[in-house]
């Protein structure tokens, strides 16, 4: 690896991603791993589920990314009375033209924050998740394309479940990765306290990349080489989840493809045009954990998540890397 020299396309991609990372670091203190996972998800063309307590920077993370790549940002506060049309849009009758005109909803942005997604009804959740899967909204017999690039940040509070509608497993599968922000370190939090900014939309980050550059990154990630032995390693992990007695069901084919795509994006983020077993190992948790559930779930959802992550770590440790 010390002698590896990336091609010009990969080198340019690394420089672009380094600029985006540096711009986000100005707003997100002490969370380099979270920023890297977010960029991995962006390059993979996926969506991100963030489970954490209020006030730890989830909105700031999404907004700082949108600012750094010069993309439109929209925030939707999910509540029990939110309607699908409040998310996707609605047809409005034009008195002058005597026709219905589609008025686009907030989902027509490049970076969409779905705040507390589990507080909306399943019907409203499904409206968003359909757009996430297809990148399009169908209304009044017409199809409207969402933004390009298009990335959804959905948030959930992992401890407050009163009055919520938990996402079913089939819908959790629509998210490429799940992560937690966590509290910043003491020095980083002190730095945050010194700043005068309190609102996320007061971030003054200047764009360091364009939407077209992001689309090129996503296309380049698909070309990252995956050697057969690494694919076999990935498949062994997938198969092990399917034979694990403590899991209700194993990882689907879609889940395996998601890990491959995420690993390709991580390789590009690190300046490589091929993936290594360590890319698979590093992302198996963020990509797989939210797709797995215990055969005998406990009363505490947070403890169940920790148990799933613990079993997944044991599986990874038991399978030798090629």
Beta strands, then each sheet from edge to edge (+ up, - down):
strand 1: 48-51
strand 2: 73-77
strand 3: 89-94
strand 4: 99-104
strand 5: 111-115
strand 6: 136-139
strand 7: 142-145
strand 8: 151-156
strand 9: 177-179
sheet 1: 2+ 5+ 8+ 1+ 9+
sheet 2: 3+ 4-
sheet 3: 6+ 7-
end
